[in-house]
Amino acid sequence: MSETKAALARIACHLPQKRLTNGDLVWEFGSWTAEKIRAKTGIDERRVAATEPVSELASLAAERLFSEGGVDRSEVDMLLLCTETPDYIMPATACIAHERLGLRRDCGAFDYNLGCSGYIYGLHMASAMVRSSLARKVLLLTGDVMTRYIHRNDKSTRTIFGDGFTASLIDGAGTGEIGGFVLGTDGGGAQELIIPAGGTVLPCSEETRVLRTNRYGNSRTQENLYMNGPEVLKFALREVPPAVHRCLEINGLAFGDVDFFVFHQATAMMLDKLRREMAIPEEKFVLDMADKGNTISSTIPFALHRLMKEGRLGKGATALLCGFGVGYSWGATVLRF
């Protein structure tokens, strides 16, 4: 089969209505200040989903893509859904979203479980399908309801994460041509960012629901999200800079050729350290977490969507994307407009 180009055509987003502000957290915990939380995280508020499942929330982003982006759902050939908080163990959440969206019966659909690098991996799969003519149009959905897995007394994670959902269309005619990829994995870091209980290794039980409090006053059970912040920071500083340099190399670019560096929006502190480590000019480094928090696989498409709305990704613009986190896993690519 002849290979065609693959490009990002459009992005649409959905945020839950409920806001959890820094002021709310200060009132609950009785410590810190709103300013201190902002200084450490770069976040003013997070969005928190109510009881809706991922299939419904991600489908709202897709419906916005169809209605506002002029995308014809009957032309979608494949649905990819990236989530770490699926509706069920089985069936795949993508199948439920497929039904909600009324996509064709000969349109494939599947989930993949990946977090902070998930959007890059989704672009990799979608672009491969388009380039090989296995699909003409791919709908890539991202989103998690991670706030449901964070214990309300764990301020180390509650200050950071929010719920958010995006829908991207990848086809052969979009304006953001997708370049070559760098992907990487280090499963040795799997225990540093994890929900320990709930799978086959450690099923939920009375024991996994026991509440424990660490020396910093953060409480959680084994059914809640655990993040070893210092180790995750070390990982990012170790793996992201070489991944970015390799991505530039395989795409035939120099640092100066890139207009925007769009990294996973982890925390402001981590991103500032990465930016300084790589000497990226502040005006080229995108920050987009203040009003939504760290939305895991959705952070990069949220940031891209904002750049698009502001008209900053016009003809000739180049953006380098890099996702990194849970797994450990990382990935990078470029978009040329």
NURO-220246 format. One record per residue (C-alpha): residue number from 1; chain; x, y, z. Coordinates in pm, whole numbers, plus 50000, padded with zeros to 5 digits. Each point is the difference from the previous one (the first is absolute). Layout:
BEGIN
(mikol NUM; A; (X; Y; Z))
...
This chain:
BEGIN
(mikol 1; A; (50000; 50000; 50000))
(mikol 2; A; (50122; 50351; 49927))
(mikol 3; A; (50063; 50220; 50302))
(mikol 4; A; (49816; 50330; 50038))
(mikol 5; A; (50056; 50278; 50248))
(mikol 6; A; (49829; 49996; 50339))
(mikol 7; A; (49897; 50322; 50168))
(mikol 8; A; (49816; 50138; 50299))
(mikol 9; A; (49687; 50161; 49861))
(mikol 10; A; (49797; 50120; 50300))
(mikol 11; A; (49973; 49980; 50379))
(mikol 12; A; (49697; 50050; 50226))
(mikol 13; A; (49987; 49992; 50380))
(mikol 14; A; (49762; 49944; 50290))
(mikol 15; A; (50044; 50095; 50365))
(mikol 16; A; (49766; 49897; 50283))
(mikol 17; A; (49811; 50287; 50164))
(mikol 18; A; (50119; 49957; 50361))
(mikol 19; A; (50303; 50210; 50092))
(mikol 20; A; (50235; 49921; 50289))
(mikol 21; A; (50194; 50319; 50071))
(mikol 22; A; (50312; 50056; 50208))
(mikol 23; A; (49780; 50190; 50244))
(mikol 24; A; (49780; 49691; 50039))
(mikol 25; A; (50305; 49785; 50079))
(mikol 26; A; (50136; 50251; 50251))
(mikol 27; A; (49661; 50002; 50175))
(mikol 28; A; (49993; 49618; 50010))
(mikol 29; A; (50357; 49937; 50110))
(mikol 30; A; (50045; 50301; 50225))
(mikol 31; A; (50358; 50038; 49884))
(mikol 32; A; (50200; 50153; 49714))
(mikol 33; A; (49865; 50299; 49810))
(mikol 34; A; (49846; 50036; 49654))
(mikol 35; A; (50315; 50182; 49891))
(mikol 36; A; (50231; 49722; 50122))
(mikol 37; A; (49796; 49736; 49815))
(mikol 38; A; (50018; 50212; 49683))
(mikol 39; A; (50376; 50048; 50039))
(mikol 40; A; (50065; 49625; 50033))
(mikol 41; A; (49753; 49873; 49741))
(mikol 42; A; (49917; 50287; 49764))
(mikol 43; A; (49633; 49920; 50061))
(mikol 44; A; (49718; 50224; 50125))
(mikol 45; A; (49714; 49753; 49960))
(mikol 46; A; (49923; 49649; 49879))
(mikol 47; A; (49687; 49853; 49846))
(mikol 48; A; (49836; 49703; 50173))
(mikol 49; A; (49759; 49765; 49825))
(mikol 50; A; (49683; 49899; 50184))
(mikol 51; A; (49879; 49644; 49942))
(mikol 52; A; (50016; 49984; 49620))
(mikol 53; A; (50217; 49725; 49849))
(mikol 54; A; (50292; 50066; 49766))
(mikol 55; A; (49799; 49879; 49699))
(mikol 56; A; (49745; 50278; 50053))
(mikol 57; A; (50249; 50277; 50077))
(mikol 58; A; (50235; 49917; 49713))
(mikol 59; A; (49700; 49977; 49768))
(mikol 60; A; (49904; 50358; 50093))
(mikol 61; A; (50339; 50114; 49866))
(mikol 62; A; (49940; 49798; 49683))
(mikol 63; A; (49653; 50146; 49951))
(mikol 64; A; (50152; 50346; 50023))
(mikol 65; A; (50251; 49899; 49734))
(mikol 66; A; (49717; 49889; 49773))
(mikol 67; A; (49779; 50304; 50058))
(mikol 68; A; (50256; 50281; 50023))
(mikol 69; A; (50274; 49858; 49782))
(mikol 70; A; (49787; 49899; 49706))
(mikol 71; A; (50114; 49637; 50030))
(mikol 72; A; (49769; 49737; 49849))
(mikol 73; A; (49972; 49706; 50241))
(mikol 74; A; (49909; 49767; 49715))
(mikol 75; A; (50353; 50044; 49862))
(mikol 76; A; (50179; 49877; 50314))
(mikol 77; A; (50173; 49666; 49931))
(mikol 78; A; (50162; 49936; 50339))
(mikol 79; A; (49941; 50107; 50360))
(mikol 80; A; (50291; 49997; 50249))
(mikol 81; A; (49932; 50076; 50367))
(mikol 82; A; (50280; 50065; 50248))
(mikol 83; A; (49897; 49963; 50364))
(mikol 84; A; (50127; 49855; 50326))
(mikol 85; A; (49653; 50011; 50157))
(mikol 86; A; (49780; 49790; 49770))
(mikol 87; A; (49627; 49954; 50049))
(mikol 88; A; (50045; 49626; 50056))
(mikol 89; A; (50275; 49738; 50007))
(mikol 90; A; (49817; 49872; 49695))
(mikol 91; A; (49870; 50098; 49747))
(mikol 92; A; (50228; 50267; 49859))
(mikol 93; A; (49883; 50353; 50075))
(mikol 94; A; (50062; 50085; 49634))
(mikol 95; A; (49719; 49761; 49900))
(mikol 96; A; (49758; 50183; 50230))
(mikol 97; A; (50112; 50338; 49864))
(mikol 98; A; (49962; 49864; 49647))
(mikol 99; A; (49634; 49921; 50073))
(mikol 100; A; (49940; 50338; 50166))
(mikol 101; A; (50144; 50181; 49700))
(mikol 102; A; (49808; 49799; 49739))
(mikol 103; A; (50309; 49910; 49800))
(mikol 104; A; (49988; 49752; 49710))
(mikol 105; A; (49998; 49631; 50083))
(mikol 106; A; (50305; 49948; 49780))
(mikol 107; A; (50190; 50259; 50205))
(mikol 108; A; (50249; 49833; 50235))
(mikol 109; A; (50029; 50105; 50366))
(mikol 110; A; (50241; 49913; 50279))
(mikol 111; A; (50143; 50130; 50328))
(mikol 112; A; (50359; 50033; 50103))
(mikol 113; A; (50106; 50056; 50360))
(mikol 114; A; (50268; 50267; 50018))
(mikol 115; A; (50027; 50325; 50188))
(mikol 116; A; (50218; 50305; 49953))
(mikol 117; A; (50160; 49878; 49674))
(mikol 118; A; (49668; 49866; 49872))
(mikol 119; A; (49929; 50275; 49748))
(mikol 120; A; (50334; 49949; 49829))
(mikol 121; A; (49941; 49625; 49978))
(mikol 122; A; (49652; 50066; 49861))
(mikol 123; A; (50141; 50229; 49732))
(mikol 124; A; (50253; 49729; 49917))
(mikol 125; A; (49732; 49735; 49947))
(mikol 126; A; (49761; 50235; 49819))
(mikol 127; A; (50266; 50135; 49765))
(mikol 128; A; (50120; 49647; 49918))
(mikol 129; A; (49645; 49902; 49906))
(mikol 130; A; (49952; 50305; 49779))
(mikol 131; A; (50344; 49976; 49836))
(mikol 132; A; (49948; 49634; 49915))
(mikol 133; A; (49645; 50062; 49871))
(mikol 134; A; (49853; 49769; 50264))
(mikol 135; A; (49776; 50292; 50101))
(mikol 136; A; (49918; 50334; 49842))
(mikol 137; A; (49879; 50175; 50314))
(mikol 138; A; (50086; 49904; 50359))
(mikol 139; A; (49821; 50139; 50305))
(mikol 140; A; (50232; 50012; 50302))
(mikol 141; A; (49832; 50051; 50339))
(mikol 142; A; (50182; 50061; 50328))
(mikol 143; A; (49880; 50036; 50357))
(mikol 144; A; (49994; 49871; 50356))
(mikol 145; A; (49792; 50042; 50313))
(mikol 146; A; (50313; 49973; 50214))
(mikol 147; A; (49859; 50226; 50272))
(mikol 148; A; (49782; 49704; 50105))
(mikol 149; A; (50315; 49803; 50082))
(mikol 150; A; (50163; 50273; 50209))
(mikol 151; A; (49934; 49994; 50374))
(mikol 152; A; (49854; 50329; 50117))
(mikol 153; A; (50265; 50018; 50276))
(mikol 154; A; (50295; 49962; 49763))
(mikol 155; A; (50098; 50358; 49920))
(mikol 156; A; (50316; 49883; 49818))
(mikol 157; A; (49785; 49883; 49707))
(mikol 158; A; (49671; 50181; 50058))
(mikol 159; A; (50163; 50336; 49930))
(mikol 160; A; (50126; 49879; 49661))
(mikol 161; A; (49754; 49784; 49809))
(mikol 162; A; (49677; 50095; 49824))
(mikol 163; A; (49757; 49829; 49762))
(mikol 164; A; (49993; 50103; 49633))
(mikol 165; A; (49913; 49848; 49662))
(mikol 166; A; (50104; 50065; 49641))
(mikol 167; A; (49920; 49881; 49649))
(mikol 168; A; (50245; 50026; 49709))
(mikol 169; A; (49952; 49920; 49634))
(mikol 170; A; (50300; 49862; 49812))
(mikol 171; A; (49975; 49967; 49622))
(mikol 172; A; (50196; 50059; 49682))
(mikol 173; A; (49878; 50354; 49940))
(mikol 174; A; (50050; 50178; 50332))
(mikol 175; A; (50226; 50302; 50042))
(mikol 176; A; (50227; 49858; 50272))
(mikol 177; A; (50214; 49740; 49826))
(mikol 178; A; (50126; 49739; 50246))
(mikol 179; A; (50372; 49927; 49991))
(mikol 180; A; (50220; 49717; 50124))
(mikol 181; A; (49973; 49861; 50352))
(mikol 182; A; (50222; 49921; 50296))
(mikol 183; A; (49844; 49753; 50245))
(mikol 184; A; (50142; 49848; 50318))
(mikol 185; A; (49915; 49786; 50300))
(mikol 186; A; (50160; 49920; 50335))
(mikol 187; A; (49778; 49760; 50192))
(mikol 188; A; (50241; 50019; 50291))
(mikol 189; A; (49815; 50316; 50104))
(mikol 190; A; (49655; 49844; 49998))
(mikol 191; A; (49964; 50010; 50381))
(mikol 192; A; (50074; 50373; 50024))
(mikol 193; A; (49669; 50112; 49847))
(mikol 194; A; (49733; 49740; 50061))
(mikol 195; A; (49660; 49899; 50136))
(mikol 196; A; (50118; 49681; 50176))
(mikol 197; A; (49667; 49823; 50057))
(mikol 198; A; (49715; 49909; 49768))
(mikol 199; A; (50170; 49781; 49743))
(mikol 200; A; (50088; 49631; 49994))
(mikol 201; A; (50325; 50047; 50197))
(mikol 202; A; (49820; 50153; 50298))
(mikol 203; A; (49619; 49973; 49988))
(mikol 204; A; (49797; 50240; 50214))
(mikol 205; A; (49935; 49873; 50351))
(mikol 206; A; (49955; 50121; 50357))
(mikol 207; A; (50379; 50023; 50026))
(mikol 208; A; (50036; 50221; 49692))
(mikol 209; A; (49746; 50242; 50147))
(mikol 210; A; (50203; 50062; 50316))
(mikol 211; A; (50091; 50369; 50025))
(mikol 212; A; (50366; 50084; 50061))
(mikol 213; A; (50156; 50340; 50066))
(mikol 214; A; (50364; 50079; 49917))
(mikol 215; A; (50239; 50231; 50185))
(mikol 216; A; (49889; 50295; 49788))
(mikol 217; A; (49637; 49959; 50108))
(mikol 218; A; (49876; 49863; 49668))
(mikol 219; A; (49746; 49717; 50034))
(mikol 220; A; (49907; 49735; 49746))
(mikol 221; A; (49904; 49635; 49964))
(mikol 222; A; (50144; 49750; 49754))
(mikol 223; A; (49696; 50070; 49781))
(mikol 224; A; (50110; 50363; 49957))
(mikol 225; A; (50256; 50163; 49774))
(mikol 226; A; (50357; 50001; 50132))
(mikol 227; A; (50271; 50222; 49852))
(mikol 228; A; (50362; 50013; 50108))
(mikol 229; A; (50054; 50360; 49892))
(mikol 230; A; (50380; 50020; 50043))
(mikol 231; A; (50058; 49679; 49803))
(mikol 232; A; (49764; 50105; 49721))
(mikol 233; A; (50187; 50331; 49976))
(mikol 234; A; (50334; 49816; 49974))
(mikol 235; A; (49855; 49783; 49725))
(mikol 236; A; (49877; 50300; 49801))
(mikol 237; A; (50335; 50182; 50027))
(mikol 238; A; (50181; 49683; 49893))
(mikol 239; A; (49785; 49898; 49701))
(mikol 240; A; (49829; 50307; 49856))
(mikol 241; A; (50303; 50205; 49882))
(mikol 242; A; (50155; 49715; 49797))
(mikol 243; A; (49658; 49908; 49858))
(mikol 244; A; (49948; 50358; 49884))
(mikol 245; A; (50347; 50017; 49842))
(mikol 246; A; (49944; 49666; 49824))
(mikol 247; A; (49660; 50120; 49875))
(mikol 248; A; (50160; 50310; 49851))
(mikol 249; A; (50268; 49787; 49837))
(mikol 250; A; (49768; 49749; 49833))
(mikol 251; A; (49778; 50282; 49873))
(mikol 252; A; (50292; 50198; 49860))
(mikol 253; A; (49945; 50299; 50228))
(mikol 254; A; (50215; 50225; 50215))
(mikol 255; A; (49881; 50152; 50328))
(mikol 256; A; (49951; 50333; 49829))
(mikol 257; A; (49764; 49848; 49743))
(mikol 258; A; (49737; 49923; 50264))
(mikol 259; A; (49741; 50270; 50072))
(mikol 260; A; (49830; 49827; 50294))
(mikol 261; A; (50107; 49729; 50244))
(mikol 262; A; (49683; 49833; 50128))
(mikol 263; A; (50085; 49764; 50284))
(mikol 264; A; (49773; 49797; 50225))
(mikol 265; A; (49866; 50249; 50255))
(mikol 266; A; (50117; 49822; 50315))
(mikol 267; A; (50072; 50283; 50246))
(mikol 268; A; (50148; 50346; 49955))
(mikol 269; A; (50302; 49906; 50212))
(mikol 270; A; (50084; 49695; 49787))
(mikol 271; A; (49947; 50186; 49673))
(mikol 272; A; (50214; 50292; 50113))
(mikol 273; A; (50286; 49763; 50085))
(mikol 274; A; (49970; 49831; 49661))
(mikol 275; A; (49986; 50331; 49816))
(mikol 276; A; (50310; 50127; 50178))
(mikol 277; A; (50184; 49670; 49949))
(mikol 278; A; (49944; 50025; 49623))
(mikol 279; A; (50038; 50380; 49982))
(mikol 280; A; (49663; 50039; 49825))
(mikol 281; A; (49894; 50367; 49971))
(mikol 282; A; (49698; 50079; 50219))
(mikol 283; A; (49805; 50146; 49707))
(mikol 284; A; (50021; 49664; 49819))
(mikol 285; A; (49910; 49786; 50301))
(mikol 286; A; (49627; 49938; 50043))
(mikol 287; A; (49835; 49998; 50344))
(mikol 288; A; (49630; 49908; 50007))
(mikol 289; A; (49896; 49858; 50335))
(mikol 290; A; (49889; 50293; 50216))
(mikol 291; A; (49627; 49956; 49935))
(mikol 292; A; (49978; 49620; 49978))
(mikol 293; A; (50291; 49831; 50178))
(mikol 294; A; (50193; 49698; 49878))
(mikol 295; A; (49750; 49813; 49780))
(mikol 296; A; (50243; 49715; 49921))
(mikol 297; A; (49964; 49885; 49636))
(mikol 298; A; (49795; 50310; 49917))
(mikol 299; A; (50254; 50268; 50094))
(mikol 300; A; (50177; 50018; 49661))
(mikol 301; A; (49684; 50018; 49785))
(mikol 302; A; (49854; 50261; 50240))
(mikol 303; A; (50312; 50213; 49952))
(mikol 304; A; (49994; 49952; 49623))
(mikol 305; A; (49631; 50092; 49989))
(mikol 306; A; (50073; 50328; 50178))
(mikol 307; A; (50283; 50082; 49758))
(mikol 308; A; (49769; 49927; 49708))
(mikol 309; A; (49719; 50217; 50140))
(mikol 310; A; (50243; 50286; 50049))
(mikol 311; A; (50117; 49967; 49639))
(mikol 312; A; (50358; 49928; 50103))
(mikol 313; A; (50037; 49681; 49794))
(mikol 314; A; (49972; 50164; 49662))
(mikol 315; A; (50162; 49900; 49674))
(mikol 316; A; (50369; 49924; 50046))
(mikol 317; A; (49983; 49942; 50377))
(mikol 318; A; (50174; 49701; 50155))
(mikol 319; A; (49913; 49847; 50338))
(mikol 320; A; (50196; 49734; 50185))
(mikol 321; A; (49786; 49782; 50227))
(mikol 322; A; (50135; 49791; 50287))
(mikol 323; A; (49805; 49785; 50246))
(mikol 324; A; (50154; 49818; 50299))
(mikol 325; A; (49889; 49834; 50321))
(mikol 326; A; (49827; 49690; 50132))
(mikol 327; A; (50158; 49674; 49894))
(mikol 328; A; (50263; 50145; 49977))
(mikol 329; A; (49918; 50093; 49642))
(mikol 330; A; (50089; 50288; 49768))
(mikol 331; A; (49960; 50113; 49642))
(mikol 332; A; (50064; 50298; 49772))
(mikol 333; A; (49909; 50114; 49651))
(mikol 334; A; (49964; 50319; 49797))
(mikol 335; A; (49711; 50169; 49823))
(mikol 336; A; (50071; 50215; 49695))
(mikol 337; A; (49719; 50236; 49897))
